[in-house]
Amino acid sequence: MDAPRKFEKPPAARPSPQPPEGCLAVAIRVPVRIVVLVLVVPVRLVWDALVVSGRFLYRTVLRPVARAVFVWPWVALWRYVVVPLAKALGWLVNVLVLVPLVWLYRRLFTPLGHALAWVARQIGDGLAWVYARVLTPVGYACAWVVAGVAAGVAWLGRYLLVVPAGWLYAWILTPIGRAVSWCGRGLLWLVKAVGTGVGVVLYWVARILLVLPAIGLWRWVLTPVGRVLAVVGREVWDALGHAWRIAGHISRAVGRVLGTLFRWIFVEPVTWVYRTVLTPVGHVVRDLVLRPAAEAARGVGRVTRQVLGAVRESARQARADFRRMVFGEPRQPQPVERREPMDDDTRTLGRSTTVLTKD
C-alpha cells in the first residue's frame, strides 16, 4: 500500500497570504504611480537612448581607438623590444656570470672546501681527545667541589633565614593580616550599602524624568509617524519599479518604431539601389574592364617571367663558358668497379681468404 505513494506528486506549497492593506496605502498608491510614471518615462527614454548611443560609440570608436593607442603599442614593445632585450640579457648573464661562477665552484671552491673539511675534522678529533682526557676529569672535580659548597650554603640558609622567616610569618604577620582583612571587609560592606542606596535613588529619578517620557514619545508619536512614512516610502518605491518597467516597454516600442522608420527611409532604399543599380554596374565593370585587365596583367607577367628565365639561362651559360676558358674543362670522375673480380683469386667455399685479405 505504501509503494505507490512514493511516486505521487507532493502537494504544492500554498503561498502565504499577504497582510491586508489599509486605506492609507490604497489612497496613496494610484496618484503616486501616476505622478511617478509621468516623471519616469522621459528619464527612461533618455536613458535608453544614451545606452544605445554609448554601445554604438564603444563598438565603432572607443574600442578600435583604445586597441590602436593602448594595446598594440604595448604588444609591439613587449614583442620586439622587451623579449629580445631579455633574451640578450639572459645570454650575457649566462656567459659573464653563471659560467665563471660554475668554473670557480668546480675548480676552486670545491677543492678548497674539501681541504677545509679535512682540517676541520682533524681539529675536531684533537678537541675531542682534549675533552675526553683533560676537560672531563677537571669538570667532574669541579662539580664535586661545587656540590659540597652548595650543600653547606643550603644548610646555613635553612637555619639562618628560612626558620626565622617562618616563625615571623606564623606568630606576627598572620595575626596582623587577619585584623587588617576584617577591617577592610567591614569598610567594603559600608561602601556597598551606601552605593546601593544612591544607585536606587538615581535609578528612579532617571526612570521618572527620562525613560517614561522617552517611552511615551516613541510609542505615541514616533511609531505612528514612522509607520506612515514607511507606507509612503514603500508605495513610492513600488511606483518607481512599476513606472520603470512600463517606461521600458514604452521605450522599446518607440525604439522599434524609430528602427522601422529608419529601415523604410534609409536601409531599404540603399539596399534597393545596391541590388538594382550598383550590382549590375559592378558586374559590367568586372566583366568588361577588370577581367580583361587581369588577363592582360597575367600575360605580361608570364612574358616577363619567360624573358627573365632566358636571361638567367644566358648568364649561367656565359659563366660556365668563362670558367672553361680560364680554368679548363673539369676533370671527369673515373668509374669504379664495385663488384668482386671473376678470376681464380676470388673467394671460394674451400678458402676463408678473399682478394682484399690475401697476402
C-alpha positions in Angstrom: 0.0 0.0 0.0 2.9 2.4 0.6 4.8 1.7 -2.7 2.5 3.8 -5.0 2.7 6.8 -2.6 6.4 7.3 -3.3 5.6 8.3 -6.9 2.8 10.7 -6.1 3.5 14.3 -6.7 3.9 16.2 -3.4 1.3 18.9 -2.8 2.3 22.4 -3.9 3.2 24.8 -1.2 0.5 27.3 -0.7 1.5 31.0 -1.0 1.5 32.8 2.3 -1.5 35.1 2.5 -0.5 38.8 2.2 -1.3 41.0 5.0 -4.4 43.2 4.4 -3.6 46.7 3.3 -5.0 49.7 4.9 -7.0 52.6 3.3 -4.0 54.9 3.6 -1.9 52.6 1.2 -4.8 52.3 -1.3 -5.4 56.1 -1.2 -1.7 56.9 -1.8 -0.9 54.3 -4.4 -2.8 55.5 -7.5 -1.8 59.2 -7.5 1.8 58.4 -6.6 2.0 55.9 -9.5 0.5 58.4 -12.0 2.9 61.1 -11.0 6.0 58.8 -10.9 5.0 57.4 -14.4 4.9 60.9 -15.9 8.2 61.7 -14.4 10.0 58.4 -15.1 9.0 57.9 -18.8 11.2 60.8 -20.2 14.1 59.7 -18.0 13.8 56.1 -19.2 13.6 57.2 -22.9 16.7 59.4 -22.4 18.5 56.6 -20.5 17.8 54.0 -23.3 18.9 56.5 -26.0 22.1 57.1 -24.1 22.7 53.3 -23.6 22.3 52.7 -27.4 24.5 55.6 -28.3 27.1 54.5 -25.8 27.2 50.9 -27.1 27.4 52.1 -30.7 30.2 54.6 -29.8 32.1 51.9 -27.8 31.9 49.3 -30.6 32.8 51.7 -33.5 35.1 54.3 -32.0 36.3 53.7 -28.5 37.3 50.0 -28.7 39.3 50.3 -32.0 40.9 53.6 -30.8 41.8 52.0 -27.5 43.4 49.0 -29.2 45.3 51.2 -31.6 46.5 53.6 -28.9 47.0 51.5 -25.8 47.1 47.8 -26.6 49.1 47.4 -29.9 52.0 49.7 -28.9 52.5 47.8 -25.6 52.2 44.5 -27.5 54.8 45.7 -30.1 57.0 47.0 -27.3 56.8 43.6 -25.5 57.3 41.5 -28.6 60.0 43.5 -30.4 61.9 45.3 -27.6 61.4 43.7 -24.2 61.6 40.0 -25.2 64.8 40.4 -27.4 66.4 42.6 -24.7 65.5 40.0 -22.0 67.0 37.2 -24.1 70.1 39.2 -24.7 70.5 40.0 -21.0 69.9 36.3 -20.2 72.6 35.3 -22.6 75.0 37.9 -21.2 74.3 36.8 -17.6 74.8 33.2 -18.5 78.1 33.9 -20.3 79.5 36.5 -17.9 78.2 35.4 -14.6 76.9 31.8 -14.5 79.7 30.1 -16.5 82.5 31.8 -14.5 80.8 31.0 -11.2 80.3 27.4 -12.1 84.0 27.2 -13.2 85.1 28.8 -9.9 82.9 26.4 -7.9 84.2 23.3 -9.6 87.9 24.3 -9.9 88.5 26.5 -6.8 85.7 26.3 -4.2 85.2 22.5 -4.2 88.9 21.6 -3.6 89.2 24.4 -1.1 86.1 23.2 0.7 87.4 19.6 0.8 90.7 20.8 2.3 88.9 22.9 4.9 86.7 20.0 5.8 89.7 17.7 6.3 91.4 20.4 8.5 88.1 20.8 10.5 87.9 17.0 11.0 91.5 16.9 12.3 90.8 19.9 14.7 87.6 18.2 15.9 89.4 14.9 16.6 92.0 16.9 18.6 89.4 18.8 20.6 87.5 15.5 21.3 90.7 14.0 22.7 91.3 17.1 24.9 87.6 17.0 26.1 87.8 13.3 26.9 91.2 13.2 28.5 91.5 16.6 30.2 88.3 18.6 30.5 86.1 15.7 31.6 88.2 14.8 34.8 88.6 18.5 35.6 84.8 19.0 35.2 84.0 16.1 37.5 86.3 17.5 40.2 84.8 21.0 39.9 81.3 19.5 40.1 82.2 17.6 43.3 83.6 20.8 44.9 80.6 22.9 43.8 78.2 20.3 45.2 79.9 20.3 48.6 79.9 24.1 48.7 76.2 24.2 47.7 75.2 21.7 50.4 77.0 23.9 53.1 75.3 27.1 51.8 71.9 25.4 51.8 72.3 24.2 55.4 73.3 27.7 56.5 70.5 29.3 54.6 67.9 27.0 56.1 68.9 27.7 59.7 69.8 31.3 59.3 66.9 32.5 57.0 64.1 30.0 56.4 63.4 29.0 60.0 63.4 32.6 61.4 61.3 33.8 58.5 58.7 31.0 59.1 58.5 31.9 62.8 58.0 35.6 62.0 55.2 34.8 59.4 53.4 32.4 61.8 53.4 34.5 65.0 53.5 38.1 63.8 52.5 38.8 60.2 49.5 36.3 60.2 47.6 38.0 63.1 48.2 41.5 61.8 47.0 40.4 58.3 43.8 38.9 59.7 43.0 42.1 61.6 43.6 44.3 58.5 41.4 41.9 56.4 38.5 42.1 58.9 38.6 45.9 58.9 38.7 46.0 55.1 35.6 43.8 54.8 33.7 46.0 57.1 34.6 49.1 55.2 33.7 47.4 51.9 30.2 46.5 53.3 29.6 50.0 54.4 30.6 51.5 51.0 28.5 48.9 49.1 25.4 49.7 51.2 25.8 53.5 50.6 26.4 52.9 46.9 23.3 50.6 46.6 21.1 53.3 48.2 22.4 56.1 46.0 22.0 53.9 42.9 18.4 53.1 43.7 17.6 56.8 44.1 19.3 57.7 40.8 17.5 54.8 39.0 14.1 56.0 40.0 14.9 59.7 39.3 16.2 58.8 35.8 13.2 56.5 35.1 10.7 59.1 36.0 12.4 62.1 34.3 13.9 60.4 31.2 12.7 56.8 30.5 8.9 57.2 30.9 8.8 60.4 28.7 11.0 58.8 26.0 8.7 55.6 26.0 5.6 57.8 25.6 7.3 59.8 22.8 8.3 56.6 21.0 5.0 54.8 21.4 2.5 57.7 20.8 4.5 60.0 18.3 7.4 58.4 16.6 5.9 54.9 15.9 2.8 56.2 14.1 4.8 58.8 12.1 7.3 56.1 11.2 4.5 53.7 10.0 3.0 56.4 7.8 6.5 57.3 6.3 7.1 53.6 5.8 3.9 53.1 3.9 4.6 56.2 1.8 8.2 55.1 1.1 7.1 51.6 0.1 4.4 52.9 -2.2 6.8 55.3 -3.8 9.4 52.5 -4.3 6.8 50.2 -5.8 5.6 53.0 -8.0 9.1 53.7 -9.2 9.5 50.0 -10.1 6.2 49.8 -12.0 6.9 53.1 -13.7 10.4 52.0 -14.7 9.1 48.7 -16.2 6.3 50.5 -18.1 8.7 53.1 -19.3 10.9 50.3 -20.6 8.1 48.8 -22.6 7.3 52.3 -24.0 11.0 52.9 -24.8 11.2 49.6 -26.6 8.1 50.4 -28.6 9.5 53.8 -29.5 12.8 52.2 -30.5 11.0 49.7 -32.7 9.0 52.5 -34.4 12.2 54.5 -34.9 14.0 51.4 -36.2 11.2 50.6 -38.6 11.2 54.2 -39.9 15.0 54.2 -40.3 14.7 50.9 -42.3 12.0 52.3 -44.5 13.6 55.6 -45.1 17.3 54.7 -45.4 18.1 51.0 -45.3 15.6 49.7 -47.9 16.3 52.4 -50.5 20.0 51.9 -50.1 19.5 48.1 -50.4 17.4 48.6 -53.5 20.0 50.9 -55.1 22.7 48.4 -54.3 20.9 45.4 -55.7 19.3 47.0 -58.8 21.9 49.6 -59.8 25.3 49.1 -58.2 25.4 45.3 -58.5 24.7 45.2 -62.3 27.1 48.1 -62.9 29.7 46.3 -60.8 29.2 43.1 -62.8 29.6 45.0 -66.1 32.8 46.7 -64.9 34.1 43.4 -63.7 33.4 41.6 -67.0 34.4 44.4 -69.4 37.2 46.1 -67.5 38.7 44.2 -64.6 38.8 40.7 -66.0 40.5 41.8 -69.3 42.9 44.0 -67.3 43.7 41.0 -65.1 44.2 38.7 -68.1 46.5 41.3 -69.7 48.4 41.6 -66.5 48.8 37.8 -66.2 50.0 37.7 -69.8 52.6 40.4 -69.2 53.7 38.5 -66.1 54.2 35.3 -68.0 56.1 37.1 -70.8 58.2 38.8 -68.2 59.0 35.5 -66.3 60.0 33.8 -69.6 62.3 36.7 -70.6 63.9 36.7 -67.1 64.3 32.9 -67.3 66.0 33.2 -70.7 68.3 36.0 -69.3 69.2 33.9 -66.3 69.9 30.9 -68.5 72.1 33.0 -70.8 74.0 34.4 -67.8 74.5 30.9 -66.4 75.8 29.7 -69.8 78.2 32.7 -70.1 79.6 32.0 -66.6 80.1 28.3 -67.5 81.9 29.3 -70.8 84.1 31.8 -68.9 85.1 29.1 -66.3 86.0 26.6 -69.0 88.1 29.3 -70.8 90.0 30.3 -67.7 90.3 27.0 -65.7 89.8 24.5 -68.5 87.5 21.5 -68.6 86.7 20.0 -65.2 88.1 16.5 -64.6 85.5 13.7 -65.1 85.3 11.1 -62.3 86.6 7.7 -63.2 84.1 4.8 -62.8 84.9 2.4 -60.1 84.2 -1.3 -60.3 82.4 -2.3 -57.1 81.8 -6.0 -57.9 84.2 -8.8 -56.9 86.7 -10.0 -59.6 85.7 -13.0 -61.5 89.2 -14.7 -61.9 90.8 -17.6 -60.0 91.8 -15.4 -57.0 88.2 -14.8 -55.8 86.8 -16.3 -52.6 85.6 -19.8 -52.8 83.8 -22.1 -50.4 87.0 -24.0 -49.7 89.1 -21.0 -48.6 88.5 -18.4 -46.0 90.5 -15.6 -47.6 89.4 -13.0 -50.0 91.1 -10.8 -52.5 91.3 -8.0 -50.0 92.7 -10.1 -47.1 95.1 -12.3 -49.1 98.9 -11.7 -48.7 
